[in-house]
């Protein structure tokens, strides 16, 4: 009660004090006005006097008025309120508007003078500024901080009281970003030099495939730069050129001037950057041809549909490469001393077979946990962390790639490949006649045809031209993407079967393709690579899971997965590999069938000679041994697991496992009727084992797959990266109209990586979340249907006497057939190697010989051999193959321990002559998935 009375007394006292205050103010104001009138002054004269910058009035002005912000705000509110006269309100509003205009003008001048939105100020860091450093959200925040008045005006204009009180944080963040975009657009209208954001968005539109008209419309609205500012207004022939500087002189960025265009500036900046990198790092090179069709809607004289054929190239700094480890003199010395390649060098040693079996077993585990159902997911992390690896696995790192200008050179000939190499070396700043260029080995990757033609250049010029013009300092690295395409095509043809048999050949890929309801496949016209690979892999997944059911004898994998332990799962995976991917079992079954056929033939002959006709007919109905369906299915498991492992080890960057797969496919390619890739594999093995010095070999094995992202399991073949760039050049950046020319393609190609990176960055920052584009498709239904078919036809159960009709009934054991056919090609390769080595020692018409005659062969010490100490079977050493005169005996062959029975070779031979000719197989790369880096 007492407290209540106190509050009441306080309120009464405050009210009384307010009445007294207002009375005093009224009396004082009237007296002040009377005093001003005595001197003929107005109230405004007094306010002006007190508001002027006078030192003697500063204290009174501040403490008497501005020290109380609420008082100041109340006075100004009264001036603009309805209590004031309309003319008075109008006067104050006009003044406030002009004041705010001056304030925001000062803020805009400040931002413009700072140059944060000028592309001209970022000339030397143009690429980094347009890609890695562009952050739209941070840029909006910086501009809002520099322009607080304008930001407040825009916010007040675009935000209601309800939105300000009830809107979510996400909604207000989006509104803030839109306000920032408005600020950036208005700043661009204030000065053409504030064109940074507009330039970025115009590049984004171009990178996303927007047509010129779309860019023109958005440019008219001030949302991006004009198309002319993007591509330039000068003719292509008047664009600035980059001149080749002298050795050890850093390249200079040419003066561009007006009318060059943003894309041309980016291209010039990128090309100059590549030359600077080439002065610091040793580079890897890769190139491939491109074919672009230009369509003409209305054909007239001189205007028709055309196809431009040229070459695109890319370079990248070599990882862990030193110049002293890449000397040409060391390479030539090692080449002159190298022994020939033997069969033992191609075959796997006992240790390599153990490593391969361990990896294949882990591949089966990986398939089970990835496609066996949700119950196996609990093992996924453990299994993925326990991937077997070799000491040669490439350390995790990020590789920067730099596309070069497209070259209007047709590389479909040996001469064309020589011109391409010269053009690439000139582009990165190498003088072809310079000793510095000749002294360092140049590593070039590509497809099989390109690298074979590169060797042809060296072979043709050796002994006839200056050594520096023979490209003898160029070594050819493998393009594993094309290796994988050849392996997938060979696997498909080997196991495709007869499509007319359907379910009568239940384990064939043609039957599985029909079960899945996919587009029919004709092996004479190959489908895209991704289609082929996916069919092989989904069939493999279903087979592995079905074989796991047979091994475990369980009713369902779901029940098995709920109770199984990791150790038991590993044991069962090993049993799957031993029972259902073992070619030795196939050899035994085929031997049984061969013996039964011989016995039946002898029995029929004897019966026909002694028995009556009706008796001989009944006696010939005895059942044969063997099981063709099971045999073919087991061989498919082995071949498909090899392809799966090859694909996986490339993605993991395990060079030791890649070398093992290279040996396997050196034999398999020949049986798959891919003799050129078999020869290329033998050539790479010879280089790795004997020709390349160990430091150079290590550099190549650490760079024959690259990692553009720096993340685990994202290594890609070098030639796949080049195909990826070519795809975007052809599909996304194909010019129309007058720009459809090799000259424009030369300008745009160095910017491909920048444009793709920028488009990805803006899509992630500002675009809608559309999910993961590389999400693995749901294969559960496909796998279930295939398992149902495998069970129905008992594909992986041995049924004696089961046969398949037709000439493709028996699938060959590609490893055994390849081994049987390798002797003659290996001898031919060694003979050609000896002829080329002798020519290198010859004195050419111009210059000195590549290899001085004083060189004598010295045995190379390798880190490992293919000896099998446990079985007593050793490969021939280099000392055994070398003689005092320097000649190499290439005919020595060693006994080897095989993982299959050689007795099945005769059954698997087929037509030996057919294997010597490459089939004209071409995988079409039609879609982005076919050149996807995440494969």
ChimeraX attribute file (.defattr): number of C-alpha atoms within 10 A of each C-alpha:
attribute: neighborCount
match mode: 1-to-1
recipient: residues
	/A:1	5
	/A:2	7
	/A:3	8
	/A:4	9
	/A:5	10
	/A:6	11
	/A:7	11
	/A:8	12
	/A:9	12
	/A:10	12
	/A:11	12
	/A:12	12
	/A:13	12
	/A:14	12
	/A:15	12
	/A:16	11
	/A:17	12
	/A:18	12
	/A:19	12
	/A:20	12
	/A:21	12
	/A:22	11
	/A:23	12
	/A:24	12
	/A:25	12
	/A:26	12
	/A:27	11
	/A:28	12
	/A:29	12
	/A:30	12
	/A:31	12
	/A:32	14
	/A:33	14
	/A:34	13
	/A:35	12
	/A:36	15
	/A:37	12
	/A:38	9
	/A:39	8
	/A:40	9
	/A:41	13
	/A:42	11
	/A:43	12
	/A:44	9
	/A:45	12
	/A:46	13
	/A:47	11
	/A:48	10
	/A:49	12
	/A:50	16
	/A:51	13
	/A:52	11
	/A:53	11
	/A:54	11
	/A:55	8
	/A:56	9
	/A:57	13
	/A:58	14
	/A:59	11
	/A:60	13
	/A:61	17
	/A:62	13
	/A:63	10
	/A:64	11
	/A:65	13
	/A:66	13
	/A:67	12
	/A:68	11
	/A:69	10
	/A:70	11
	/A:71	13
	/A:72	12
	/A:73	12
	/A:74	10
	/A:75	12
	/A:76	12
	/A:77	13
	/A:78	12
	/A:79	18
	/A:80	17
	/A:81	13
	/A:82	11
	/A:83	11
	/A:84	13
	/A:85	12
	/A:86	11
	/A:87	9
	/A:88	14
	/A:89	16
	/A:90	14
	/A:91	13
	/A:92	14
	/A:93	14
	/A:94	10
	/A:95	11
	/A:96	12
	/A:97	11
	/A:98	11
	/A:99	12
	/A:100	14
	/A:101	14
	/A:102	12
	/A:103	16
	/A:104	17
	/A:105	16
	/A:106	13
	/A:107	18
	/A:108	21
	/A:109	14
	/A:110	13
	/A:111	18
	/A:112	19
	/A:113	12
	/A:114	10
	/A:115	15
	/A:116	17
	/A:117	24
	/A:118	20
	/A:119	20
	/A:120	13
	/A:121	13
	/A:122	16
	/A:123	14
	/A:124	13
	/A:125	13
	/A:126	18
	/A:127	19
	/A:128	12
	/A:129	16
	/A:130	22
	/A:131	20
	/A:132	12
	/A:133	11
	/A:134	17
	/A:135	14
	/A:136	16
	/A:137	16
	/A:138	12
	/A:139	18
	/A:140	20
	/A:141	15
	/A:142	14
	/A:143	22
	/A:144	20
	/A:145	11
	/A:146	15
	/A:147	20
	/A:148	14
	/A:149	17
	/A:150	21
	/A:151	20
	/A:152	13
	/A:153	12
	/A:154	16
	/A:155	15
	/A:156	12
	/A:157	9
	/A:158	11
	/A:159	13
	/A:160	11
	/A:161	9
	/A:162	8
	/A:163	12
	/A:164	12
	/A:165	8
	/A:166	9
	/A:167	13
	/A:168	10
	/A:169	9
	/A:170	9
	/A:171	10
	/A:172	15
	/A:173	12
	/A:174	13
	/A:175	15
	/A:176	19
	/A:177	19
	/A:178	13
	/A:179	21
	/A:180	23
	/A:181	19
	/A:182	16
	/A:183	20
	/A:184	23
	/A:185	19
	/A:186	15
	/A:187	20
	/A:188	23
	/A:189	13
	/A:190	14
	/A:191	14
	/A:192	14
	/A:193	17
	/A:194	24
	/A:195	22
	/A:196	24
	/A:197	23
	/A:198	21
	/A:199	22
	/A:200	24
	/A:201	21
	/A:202	24
	/A:203	27
	/A:204	22
	/A:205	19
	/A:206	21
	/A:207	21
	/A:208	16
	/A:209	14
	/A:210	15
	/A:211	13
	/A:212	14
	/A:213	10
	/A:214	12
	/A:215	23
	/A:216	18
	/A:217	14
	/A:218	16
	/A:219	17
	/A:220	11
	/A:221	11
	/A:222	15
	/A:223	22
	/A:224	27
	/A:225	26
	/A:226	21
	/A:227	22
	/A:228	16
	/A:229	17
	/A:230	22
	/A:231	21
	/A:232	19
	/A:233	15
	/A:234	14
	/A:235	9
	/A:236	15
	/A:237	8
	/A:238	10
	/A:239	19
	/A:240	17
	/A:241	12
	/A:242	16
	/A:243	13
	/A:244	17
	/A:245	14
	/A:246	12
	/A:247	14
	/A:248	9
	/A:249	11
	/A:250	15
	/A:251	20
	/A:252	15
	/A:253	19
	/A:254	14
	/A:255	12
	/A:256	14
	/A:257	10
	/A:258	10
	/A:259	17
	/A:260	22
	/A:261	20
	/A:262	22
	/A:263	21
	/A:264	23
	/A:265	26
	/A:266	21
	/A:267	23
	/A:268	23
	/A:269	22
	/A:270	22
	/A:271	24
	/A:272	23
	/A:273	19
	/A:274	25
	/A:275	21
	/A:276	17
	/A:277	17
	/A:278	18
	/A:279	17
	/A:280	10
	/A:281	17
	/A:282	22
	/A:283	21
	/A:284	21
	/A:285	27
	/A:286	27
	/A:287	29
	/A:288	23
	/A:289	20
	/A:290	21
	/A:291	13
	/A:292	15
	/A:293	13
	/A:294	17
	/A:295	15
	/A:296	13
	/A:297	9
	/A:298	8
	/A:299	10
	/A:300	8
	/A:301	5
	/A:302	6
	/A:303	11
	/A:304	13
	/A:305	12
	/A:306	11
	/A:307	12
	/A:308	16
	/A:309	17
	/A:310	21
	/A:311	22
	/A:312	27
	/A:313	26
	/A:314	25
	/A:315	24
	/A:316	22
	/A:317	20
	/A:318	21
	/A:319	20
	/A:320	13
	/A:321	19
	/A:322	15
	/A:323	12
	/A:324	13
	/A:325	18
	/A:326	23
	/A:327	19
	/A:328	20
	/A:329	16
	/A:330	18
	/A:331	23
	/A:332	21
	/A:333	20
	/A:334	20
	/A:335	20
	/A:336	22
	/A:337	22
	/A:338	25
	/A:339	30
	/A:340	25
	/A:341	24
	/A:342	23
	/A:343	21
	/A:344	19
	/A:345	21
	/A:346	22
	/A:347	21
	/A:348	23
	/A:349	23
	/A:350	19
	/A:351	12
	/A:352	16
	/A:353	15
	/A:354	12
	/A:355	18
	/A:356	19
	/A:357	15
	/A:358	16
	/A:359	20
	/A:360	22
	/A:361	22
	/A:362	21
	/A:363	20
	/A:364	25
	/A:365	24
	/A:366	19
	/A:367	17
	/A:368	24
	/A:369	20
	/A:370	15
	/A:371	19
	/A:372	23
	/A:373	13
	/A:374	12
	/A:375	16
	/A:376	21
	/A:377	16
	/A:378	13
	/A:379	18
	/A:380	14
	/A:381	10
	/A:382	11
	/A:383	18
	/A:384	13
	/A:385	8
	/A:386	9
	/A:387	13
	/A:388	18
	/A:389	17
	/A:390	12
	/A:391	9
	/A:392	16
	/A:393	17
	/A:394	22
	/A:395	12
	/A:396	16
	/A:397	15
	/A:398	15
	/A:399	18
	/A:400	15
	/A:401	20
	/A:402	22
	/A:403	27
	/A:404	25
	/A:405	25
	/A:406	26
	/A:407	23
	/A:408	19
	/A:409	17
	/A:410	20
	/A:411	24
	/A:412	16
	/A:413	15
	/A:414	20
	/A:415	14
	/A:416	19
	/A:417	25
	/A:418	20
	/A:419	15
	/A:420	24
	/A:421	20
	/A:422	16
	/A:423	17
	/A:424	22
	/A:425	16
	/A:426	14
	/A:427	19
	/A:428	21
	/A:429	26
	/A:430	22
	/A:431	18
	/A:432	16
	/A:433	12
	/A:434	12
	/A:435	10
	/A:436	12
	/A:437	18
	/A:438	22
	/A:439	17
	/A:440	21
	/A:441	24
	/A:442	21
	/A:443	22
	/A:444	24
	/A:445	27
	/A:446	26
	/A:447	23
	/A:448	21
	/A:449	16
	/A:450	24
	/A:451	22
	/A:452	18
	/A:453	19
	/A:454	27
	/A:455	19
	/A:456	18
	/A:457	21
	/A:458	22
	/A:459	19
	/A:460	14
	/A:461	18
	/A:462	27
	/A:463	24
	/A:464	19
	/A:465	18
	/A:466	19
	/A:467	24
	/A:468	18
	/A:469	18
	/A:470	22
	/A:471	23
	/A:472	23
	/A:473	23
	/A:474	19
	/A:475	21
	/A:476	24
	/A:477	24
	/A:478	25
	/A:479	22
	/A:480	25
	/A:481	22
	/A:482	18
	/A:483	22
	/A:484	20
	/A:485	20
	/A:486	23
	/A:487	24
	/A:488	24
	/A:489	24
	/A:490	23
	/A:491	24
	/A:492	24
	/A:493	19
	/A:494	24
	/A:495	24
	/A:496	23
	/A:497	25
	/A:498	19
	/A:499	18
	/A:500	11
	/A:501	15
	/A:502	18
	/A:503	16
	/A:504	16
	/A:505	25
	/A:506	22
	/A:507	30
	/A:508	26
	/A:509	25
	/A:510	25
	/A:511	23
	/A:512	25
	/A:513	20
	/A:514	15
	/A:515	15
	/A:516	16
	/A:517	10
	/A:518	11
	/A:519	10
	/A:520	11
	/A:521	18
	/A:522	12
	/A:523	12
	/A:524	11
	/A:525	12
	/A:526	18
	/A:527	21
	/A:528	17
	/A:529	21
	/A:530	22
	/A:531	16
	/A:532	18
	/A:533	23
	/A:534	12
	/A:535	18
	/A:536	27
	/A:537	16
	/A:538	19
	/A:539	24
	/A:540	23
	/A:541	26
	/A:542	26
	/A:543	24
	/A:544	26
	/A:545	22
	/A:546	24
	/A:547	26
	/A:548	24
	/A:549	17
	/A:550	16
	/A:551	16
	/A:552	17
	/A:553	11
	/A:554	12
	/A:555	10
	/A:556	11
	/A:557	19
	/A:558	14
	/A:559	11
	/A:560	18
	/A:561	21
	/A:562	12
	/A:563	10
	/A:564	12
	/A:565	11
	/A:566	16
	/A:567	9
	/A:568	12
	/A:569	19
	/A:570	16
	/A:571	11
	/A:572	20
	/A:573	25
	/A:574	20
	/A:575	17
	/A:576	24
	/A:577	22
	/A:578	15
	/A:579	15
	/A:580	27
	/A:581	24
	/A:582	18
	/A:583	25
	/A:584	19
	/A:585	19
	/A:586	25
	/A:587	21
	/A:588	17
	/A:589	21
	/A:590	21
	/A:591	18
	/A:592	17
	/A:593	20
	/A:594	17
	/A:595	15
	/A:596	18
	/A:597	15
	/A:598	12
	/A:599	13
	/A:600	18
	/A:601	13
	/A:602	12
	/A:603	15
	/A:604	18
	/A:605	13
	/A:606	12
	/A:607	18
	/A:608	17
	/A:609	11
	/A:610	10
	/A:611	13
	/A:612	10
	/A:613	11
	/A:614	9
	/A:615	12
	/A:616	18
	/A:617	13
	/A:618	11
	/A:619	14
	/A:620	15
	/A:621	10
	/A:622	10
	/A:623	13
	/A:624	18
	/A:625	20
	/A:626	25
	/A:627	24
	/A:628	27
	/A:629	27
	/A:630	25
	/A:631	28
	/A:632	25
	/A:633	22
	/A:634	25
	/A:635	24
	/A:636	28
	/A:637	23
	/A:638	19
	/A:639	25
	/A:640	24
	/A:641	24
	/A:642	21
	/A:643	21
	/A:644	21
	/A:645	21
	/A:646	23
	/A:647	19
	/A:648	18
	/A:649	22
	/A:650	25
	/A:651	21
	/A:652	23
	/A:653	29
	/A:654	24
	/A:655	24
	/A:656	19
	/A:657	26
	/A:658	24
	/A:659	19
	/A:660	20
	/A:661	21
	/A:662	22
	/A:663	20
	/A:664	21
	/A:665	28
	/A:666	28
	/A:667	28
	/A:668	26
	/A:669	26
	/A:670	29
	/A:671	32
	/A:672	28
	/A:673	25
	/A:674	25
	/A:675	24
	/A:676	19
	/A:677	24
	/A:678	27
	/A:679	21
	/A:680	21
	/A:681	25
	/A:682	26
	/A:683	22
	/A:684	20
	/A:685	20
	/A:686	20
	/A:687	19
	/A:688	19
	/A:689	22
	/A:690	22
	/A:691	24
	/A:692	23
	/A:693	24
	/A:694	19
	/A:695	15
	/A:696	24
	/A:697	17
	/A:698	18
	/A:699	18
	/A:700	26
	/A:701	21
	/A:702	21
	/A:703	25
	/A:704	26
	/A:705	28
	/A:706	29
	/A:707	26
	/A:708	16
	/A:709	13
	/A:710	14
	/A:711	11
	/A:712	13
	/A:713	17
	/A:714	20
	/A:715	29
	/A:716	24
	/A:717	25
	/A:718	31
	/A:719	27
	/A:720	23
	/A:721	22
	/A:722	24
	/A:723	23
	/A:724	18
	/A:725	21
	/A:726	26
	/A:727	20
	/A:728	18
	/A:729	21
	/A:730	15
	/A:731	14
	/A:732	16
	/A:733	20
	/A:734	18
	/A:735	18
	/A:736	13
	/A:737	9
	/A:738	7
	/A:739	13
	/A:740	16
	/A:741	15
	/A:742	15
	/A:743	15
	/A:744	18
	/A:745	22
	/A:746	17
	/A:747	21
	/A:748	24
	/A:749	25
	/A:750	28
	/A:751	27
	/A:752	21
	/A:753	17
	/A:754	23
	/A:755	24
	/A:756	18
	/A:757	17
	/A:758	22
	/A:759	21
	/A:760	16
	/A:761	17
	/A:762	17
	/A:763	14
	/A:764	12
	/A:765	13
	/A:766	12
	/A:767	10
	/A:768	8
	/A:769	9
	/A:770	8
	/A:771	7
	/A:772	7
	/A:773	6
	/A:774	11
	/A:775	7
	/A:776	7
	/A:777	6
	/A:778	9
	/A:779	12
	/A:780	13
	/A:781	10
	/A:782	17
	/A:783	22
	/A:784	14
	/A:785	14
	/A:786	24
	/A:787	20
	/A:788	13
	/A:789	19
	/A:790	20
	/A:791	14
	/A:792	10
	/A:793	15
	/A:794	15
	/A:795	25
	/A:796	22
	/A:797	15
	/A:798	15
	/A:799	15
	/A:800	16
	/A:801	15
	/A:802	14
	/A:803	18
	/A:804	17
	/A:805	12
	/A:806	11
	/A:807	10
	/A:808	14
	/A:809	17
	/A:810	22
	/A:811	23
	/A:812	23
	/A:813	27
	/A:814	26
	/A:815	23
	/A:816	24
	/A:817	24
	/A:818	27
	/A:819	20
	/A:820	19
	/A:821	18
	/A:822	20
	/A:823	15
	/A:824	10
	/A:825	16
	/A:826	21
	/A:827	17
	/A:828	11
	/A:829	17
	/A:830	22
	/A:831	14
	/A:832	12
	/A:833	17
	/A:834	18
	/A:835	12
	/A:836	16
	/A:837	20
	/A:838	14
	/A:839	20
	/A:840	26
	/A:841	19
	/A:842	17
	/A:843	20
	/A:844	18
	/A:845	12
	/A:846	11
	/A:847	13
	/A:848	16
	/A:849	20
	/A:850	24
	/A:851	20
	/A:852	15
	/A:853	11
	/A:854	7
	/A:855	12
	/A:856	14
	/A:857	20
	/A:858	16
	/A:859	17
	/A:860	18
	/A:861	13
	/A:862	12
	/A:863	7
	/A:864	7
	/A:865	16
	/A:866	20
	/A:867	21
	/A:868	16
	/A:869	11
	/A:870	8
	/A:871	10
	/A:872	11
	/A:873	15
	/A:874	18
	/A:875	23
	/A:876	19
	/A:877	15
	/A:878	19
	/A:879	12
	/A:880	13
	/A:881	19
	/A:882	20
	/A:883	12
	/A:884	8
	/A:885	8
	/A:886	15
	/A:887	15
	/A:888	21
	/A:889	15
	/A:890	18
	/A:891	15
	/A:892	15
	/A:893	14
	/A:894	15
	/A:895	12
	/A:896	20
	/A:897	15
	/A:898	14
	/A:899	14
	/A:900	18
	/A:901	15
	/A:902	14
	/A:903	13
	/A:904	22
	/A:905	21
	/A:906	11
	/A:907	16
	/A:908	19
	/A:909	18
	/A:910	17
	/A:911	9
	/A:912	14
	/A:913	8
	/A:914	13
	/A:915	19
	/A:916	16
	/A:917	13
	/A:918	14
	/A:919	14
	/A:920	10
	/A:921	16
	/A:922	15
	/A:923	20
	/A:924	13
	/A:925	16
	/A:926	14
	/A:927	12
	/A:928	13
	/A:929	16
	/A:930	19
	/A:931	23
	/A:932	16
	/A:933	19
	/A:934	11
	/A:935	15
